[in-house]
């Protein structure tokens, strides 16, 4: 919300010496956060001038300029070159003399141009930052100023504008009325309510017929008619300037008046050309498929949840959002029906979002507008149309419906002090609430508060406490650290999740956090079949994107997007890890109950909420692309391959003291011949390997990109509470390298386990080479293992080493393996 300070001062008696910076600080402390202070950016001698002479001079380039003499209040007139032609001798203009600085830091100096020394500049609206709609320079109305007058004061160009961040629950602050009320309260000065207007008198039937078929969507509708408007009258400079300072454009006098009152009071107003209306105005829900061309020129199709304004021909406006073209105000309008209504916030919010049609009106209605304003705001518009546009107010006013009753909230009288830690007496709380516009009753133990009509956000006791604190001052709340309850430190799951992050960071991976949302397009890119269980999602009620309508069932969606983004920005070598939850729906999950916020849920209610939650296991995902080892003076480097993904899982399992097996697998999105299923405690807990080439292309990733995803909860469950105590032997190790020729159908893991279990003296076994070639029969391969032998209590003898070696060879032979010569 942009708030011109001079306009604000009309309603709040701010001290004359109060700086804009201090005002902004007080409003920020009062929960109206400052975004920016916008100043006009004009300084120096900007004066009113009277044009004495105008001499057109044609230039060699075909352009005609005017050599002017201008009286600016000095002893001698100034000679100024001007390229505009919309003025004559005798007109009052705005002259920027040497030493003036215009918006954008443009400094005015006397300089030679077109054969003359131009001693200043005659200014246009655009050059003064007043908008670019007017052609040519500014020409003031006769006798509105005198030569030499200060144009900065005359045009209000020295006025600062506060740009405030308005929270969604503070719709009242989207008006000068609301900001002025808070400013007056924050500074302890008088407030003059611009809505203190006596509505047009009426007998209940009104001057224009209105029928409301949906009192829930439209509790209040008022209509006032003004005729005899002079369509040629321009918007006064002061009004146009205020509208533009507040961030809107000046369009025409009738439209500007409705926008001005909306900015002033916070009540959106709409005007209809009465000569273009056909019959009574109606308010109803749309029929499926009804259409309307709105003021932005787009034809929109409605559903039964949309609220429409109609006449006898059908829709003429989208209630609370935007009007229709057929009855809009034009440059020939002489009769206006003024609509000032109150609409249901939820209805307007939904309509604006579904049709992607945000407007100044919907922005206010969806947050909640004072329902008692329509008659007074409509009257204010009518008064301005009479005063400024020469119109005649038709007798009577149409008023349909009544504003809803305000909320009544009861709270213990000690609650403000209890919640804030500030010594707030019940009397002090009553004073603060009364100053905020609330009606308050106090008995010894209870404060009963009736919220003011402009505060629909006040619905529970803690909202009331917040209002008390705004007046008392948030700076009065003491900074007291709560006493930490006694505990037992991190749980096993927490410790192991942290350890997982540390271990994979040590492997050179960077931890990321991605959005937990996915959609059918993402699953298509992963190559999931149509009946794949991993496509079943927990749907979102209001998703951020239509392409991601549900919670993700795999971390790979976010990781692959992050990897593609980084690679697209020039990071060729990428290694990412994410630890997060996935969301797995179940057909047996009941709907979640909705409880109030005025009490802590009971244990039974918490259990009901838990039952309504989908399964949310912790997973850990890894994606690597590019080089695992970068090239340098020390060597050529090494690209990532499937084994790097498997090794990252092995490192993770080892850190949790979990024995895992890896088995060949065929599951999307991995390559069928380069994928490992990770098995712990007899259960498959994840997969690792190279992504399928089609998946890499779908995500825009390099070929041979690798990935892994593990059920971290399952890994934690398989982990012992305490890791095995390491045993160290001080006796020397014996090393044997054994290479076996074995059929391709026997996995390396099976041969590894057979060799490792052949003798209790075998301390470790590591596969270090895989070979196929002329010396190996077809359908076979050579697997070479480094075998370490050691006893905990002695040095091994040659016989013991030979026996262990022979046991390993025998174990391999049981699988069909033969020792390679």
Protein Blocks (a to p, Z undefined) as FASTA:
>chain_A
ZZdfklmmmmpccdfklcfklmmmmmmmnopacfbdcdehigcjddddddfbdcddddfk
opacddddddehiabdcddddfbfkbcehiacddddehiacehhiacddddeehiacebd
dddfklnonajkbgcjddddehkbcehiafklmnopmpccddddddfklmmlmcfklmmm
mmmmmnopacddfklccddddehlombdcddfblmlmmbacddddehiafkbccdfklmm
mmmmnopacfbfmlmmmmmmmmmnopacddddfklpgcjdddddddehiacddfkopacd
ddfkbccdddfkbcfbdehiaccfklcccfkbcbdcdddddddfklmmmmmmmnopacfk
lmmmmnopafklmmmmmmmmmmmmmmmnopacdehjddedjddddddddddfklmmmmno
pacdfklmmmmmmmnopacdddfkbccddddfklmmbmbfklmmmmmmmmnopklpccdd
ddddddebjafklmmmmmmmmmmmmnopacddddfbdcfklmmmnopafklmklpccddf
bdfbfklmbccfbfklmmmmmmmmmmmnopabacdddddddddddfklccdddddfkbcc
dfklmmmmmmmpccdddddddddehjfbdcdfkbgbjaddfklmmmmmmmmmmmnopacd
dddddddfbdfklcccddeehiafbdcddddfklmmmnopaehiacddddfklmmmmpcf
bdcdddddfbdcddddddddddfklcfklmmmmmmmmpfklmbdcdfbdcddfklcehia
cdddddddddfkbccdfklmmmmmmmmmmmmmmnopacdZZ
